[in-house]
Amino acid sequence: MAENTTTDAAPAKKGKLKLIILLVIVVILAIALSVAGTLWFLNGSIPGMGEDTATSEDAVTEEVFTPSVYLGIEKALVTTVQGEGRQRYVQVYVSFEATDPQALTAAKLHMPLIRSQLVMVLGNSSFTELQTPEGRQNLAGNMLDTVNQVLEQEGEPTVSRVLFRNFVVQ
C-alpha cells in the first residue's frame, strides 16, 4: 500500500506542472496581445508591419522645428492714459519673439522708431481696457501690428509676437 501512494503522487505533480506551464503561456500571450493592441490603437498600426513605418518617418522629416529667439526692450514704455475722468499711468516692459534672428536684428536697428510708435499705441489705449486680460491681448496685437508695419516699411522680416514681461497700470 505504501508503494501505491508514492506512484500516485508523481502523476499528480506532473499534472500540476503542466497546468502551471500552460497558465504561464496563457498569461504571456495575453500580455503580448495587450501590448500589440495598445500600440495599434495609439499609432494606427503595429510598428515594423509594412509600409506604414516608411510614411511615418517621412512625415517626421518634413516637419522641422525652428526655435524662437527673443529681444527684450530694456527700458520700459511709460505713458499716461485717460481713465475715470483723470490721468492714469501705464508702464510696460515688452519683448519681441521671432523665428528669424534677422528680424530681431532689424528691430534693434530701428528701435527708436519702434519705441515711438509703441508709446503712441499705448497712449491711445483706455485705462479700463488695460485692466482686463482681453484688453491686454488686444494691446499686444496692436503693438505687434505696429512693429511689423515699421519693419515692413524698412524692408525687413517681421516678428511673430509681442510679449509683456511686466505690465503696470496705476
TIDODREN-914640 format. One record per residue (C-alpha): residue in three letters; y, z, x. Coordinates in steps of 0.5 Angstrom, whole numbers, padded with zeros to 4 digits, always signed. Layout:
ALAYZX/...
//
This chain:
MET+0000+0000+0000/ALA+0005+0001+0006/GLU+0004-0006+0008/ASN+0006-0009+0001/THR+0013-0005+0001/THR+0015-0008+0008/THR+0013-0015+0007/ASP+0017-0015+0000/ALA+0023-0012+0004/ALA+0023-0018+0008/PRO+0024-0024+0003/ALA+0029-0019-0001/LYS+0033-0019+0006/LYS+0032-0027+0007/GLY+0035-0028-0001/LYS+0041-0023+0001/LEU+0042-0027+0007/LYS+0042-0034+0003/LEU+0047-0031-0002/ILE+0052-0029+0003/ILE+0052-0035+0007/LEU+0053-0039+0000/LEU+0058-0035-0002/VAL+0062-0035+0005/ILE+0061-0043+0004/VAL+0064-0043-0003/VAL+0070-0039-0001/ILE+0072-0043+0005/LEU+0071-0049+0000/ALA+0076-0046-0005/ILE+0081-0044+0001/ALA+0081-0051+0003/LEU+0082-0055-0003/SER+0087-0050-0005/VAL+0091-0052+0002/ALA+0090-0059+0000/GLY+0092-0059-0007/THR+0099-0055-0005/LEU+0100-0060+0001/TRP+0099-0066-0004/PHE+0104-0062-0009/LEU+0109-0061-0004/ASN+0109-0067-0001/GLY+0107-0072-0006/SER+0101-0074-0001/ILE+0096-0071+0004/PRO+0098-0072+0011/GLY+0094-0076+0015/MET+0091-0080+0009/GLY+0094-0087+0010/GLU+0101-0091+0009/ASP+0105-0085+0006/THR+0106-0082+0013/ALA+0109-0088+0016/THR+0114-0089+0011/SER+0116-0081+0011/GLU+0117-0082+0019/ASP+0122-0088+0018/ALA+0126-0084+0012/VAL+0127-0079+0017/THR+0129-0083+0023/GLU+0134-0087+0018/GLU+0138-0080+0017/VAL+0142-0078+0023/PHE+0145-0071+0023/THR+0152-0071+0025/PRO+0155-0064+0026/SER+0162-0063+0024/VAL+0168-0061+0029/TYR+0174-0057+0027/LEU+0181-0056+0029/GLY+0185-0050+0028/ILE+0192-0049+0027/GLU+0194-0043+0031/LYS+0201-0042+0027/ALA+0201-0040+0020/LEU+0204-0044+0015/VAL+0209-0040+0011/THR+0214-0042+0006/THR+0217-0039-0001/VAL+0214-0041-0008/GLN+0217-0039-0015/GLY+0213-0034-0019/GLU+0215-0030-0025/GLY+0223-0031-0024/ARG+0223-0029-0017/GLN+0221-0032-0010/ARG+0215-0030-0007/TYR+0212-0032+0000/VAL+0206-0035+0002/GLN+0202-0035+0009/VAL+0196-0040+0010/TYR+0192-0041+0016/VAL+0188-0047+0016/SER+0183-0051+0020/PHE+0181-0059+0019/GLU+0174-0061+0019/ALA+0172-0068+0021/THR+0165-0071+0024/ASP+0169-0076+0028/PRO+0172-0072+0034/GLN+0178-0077+0035/ALA+0180-0075+0028/LEU+0182-0068+0031/THR+0185-0071+0037/ALA+0190-0075+0033/ALA+0191-0069+0028/LYS+0193-0065+0034/LEU+0198-0071+0037/HIS+0201-0072+0030/MET+0201-0064+0029/PRO+0209-0063+0028/LEU+0209-0069+0022/ILE+0203-0066+0019/ARG+0205-0059+0019/SER+0212-0061+0016/GLN+0208-0065+0010/LEU+0203-0059+0009/VAL+0209-0054+0008/MET+0212-0059+0003/VAL+0206-0059-0001/LEU+0205-0051+0000/GLY+0212-0050-0002/ASN+0211-0055-0008/SER+0206-0050-0011/SER+0206-0045-0016/PHE+0205-0038-0015/THR+0201-0037-0021/GLU+0196-0043-0019/LEU+0195-0040-0012/GLN+0193-0033-0015/THR+0187-0037-0018/PRO+0181-0040-0014/GLU+0182-0046-0018/GLY+0189-0047-0015/ARG+0187-0046-0008/GLN+0182-0051-0009/ASN+0187-0056-0011/LEU+0192-0054-0006/ALA+0186-0055-0001/GLY+0185-0062-0004/ASN+0192-0064-0004/MET+0193-0062+0003/LEU+0187-0066+0005/ASP+0190-0072+0002/THR+0197-0071+0005/VAL+0194-0070+0012/ASN+0189-0076+0011/GLN+0196-0080+0009/VAL+0199-0078+0015/LEU+0193-0080+0019/GLU+0192-0087+0016/GLN+0200-0089+0017/GLU+0199-0088+0024/GLY+0192-0092+0024/GLU+0188-0086+0026/PRO+0181-0084+0023/THR+0181-0078+0017/VAL+0179-0071+0017/SER+0174-0069+0012/ARG+0176-0062+0009/VAL+0182-0057+0010/LEU+0179-0050+0011/PHE+0183-0044+0009/ARG+0182-0039+0015/ASN+0187-0034+0012/PHE+0191-0034+0005/VAL+0196-0029+0003/VAL+0201-0029-0003/GLN+0206-0024-0004/
//
